[in-house]
Amino acid sequence: MGESLAFRMSRWSAAHPARVDAAVTGVLAAGCVPAGVALAGATGLLLSLGLVVPLAGRRRSPLGAAAVVGAVAVAQLVTLPFWLPADLAVALVVHTVAARVPSRAARFAALVVGVAGSVAAGFRWSTPPEYRANALAAAAVLSLLTVLI
């Protein structure tokens, strides 16, 4: 019997990480950038690109990608009162740091920053009349996603 398709795909992606990262970045950009523009115009364009484009180099420079995505995520929290689809990039870079950086301290720091950002986002993006309940629910969901991804 021959190798399964999943095994061949896994072997190919391990041999071509830059191509896989470029493809993931392209797919996310194709979906997230137009949505960001529709939601927030030019600001959504810039923030979405700033969140998604660093994913292209996430395996070569996981901490660099995390720093850029983190800075853009903070800028988004300051400028927009709502989430963007490109925010998925935050969870992806936290995963990349956890999977690729040998330093336990760096991995833990990425997780703490990701969860703290999730809590901040929950409070920033929640709405009245149940502000506190909405904020805590959003923070819990975002934190859980950050930890699980």
N, C-alpha and C positions, 0 to 999 in steps of 0.2 A: 504494500500500500504506500502511496505517496504521502508527502507532508500535507497537512491541512492548510487551508487558505489562511487561517488565523496565524498559524505558526510561520508561514512564509511572509505574511505582512509584518509580523513582529520582528522577524529577522531583518527584513528590508528596512523597517523604520529605525532599527538599532544601527544599521550600517549607514543610514542617510539622515542623521538628526537635523541637519540644517534644512533639508528639503521638507521634512515633516513640520518643523517649526514655521517655515515659510508658508506651507499650505494651511496650517492651523491659523496663522495670522491673517492670511488672505480670506479664509472663510469667515472668521470673526469680523474682519473689517468690512466684508461685503454685507454682512447682516447688521452689525452694530453701528457703523458710521452713518449710513442713511437714517437709521432710527434716531441716532443722536441729533442729526440735523433736523429731523422732523419734530423732535421734542424741544430742542433748544437753539436752533439756528446755528450761527457761526460759533457760538460758545460750545454747543454740543458737538460740532465738527472737531474743533480743536481738542476738547477733552476726550472725545472718543478715540481720535488718532493717538493722543498721548497715552491712553490706556492700552490700546491694542498693539501699536507698532513695536514697543519694546519686547513683546512676546517673540518676535523673530529671532532675537538673540538670547533668549532665556536660558538655553543650555550652555552657551559659551560663557555667559556672564550672568549667573543667576542673581547675585547680589546687586549688580548694576541694573538689571531689569526690575528687580524689586524696588530699588531706590527711585527709579523714574516713575514706575506705576504708583508707588506710594505718594510721591510728591504731587502727581496729577490727581490722585484720589483726594488728597487734602485740598487742592485747588477746587475740585468739584464740590466738596462739602462747603467751601466758603462761598462759591458763586451760584450754585443751583440748589433749590429746595426739594429736588427729587432725584431719583436714581436714573442711571442710563444703562442700557443693555451691555455696554462695554465694561461695566463694573465687574463682570465675570473675570476680567483679567486679574483682578486682585487675588481671587482665590487661586487662579492658575499660577501666579508667581509665588504665592505662599507654598503651594504644592511643590513647585520647582525647587525652591530653597530647601524644603524638607527632604526632597529626594536626591538633590545633587550636591549640597554643601556639606562637607564633612564635619564642620564645627557644630557641636551640639548647642553652644551658646547662640550662634547665628540662627540656627533652626528654631530655637525657642523664642528668640527675639522676633523673628518673622511671624510666628504664630501669635505672640502677644500683641504685636502691632496690628495684625489682621483682625484679631478679636476686638481690640480697642477701637479700631476703625469701624468695625461692624456696630459696636455699641453707639459710637458717635453718629454714624449714619442713621441708625434707628431713631435716635432723638431728633436729628436734623430733618429727616424725611417724614416723620409722623404728622398726623393731621388732627385737628379738633373734631368732635368734642371730647373724644376719649384719648387725649394726647398721651398721657403716661402709659396707658394700657397698650396703645398702638406702638409707642416707642419701644416698650419692653418686648412686645411680641416681635417687632421687626428686628430688634437687636438680637434676640434669641435665635431667630431663624438665620440671620446673616452670620452670626457666630458659629452656629452649628454647621452651616455650609462651609465656612472657612476651615473649620477643624476637620470635617469629613473629606473635603476635596484635598 
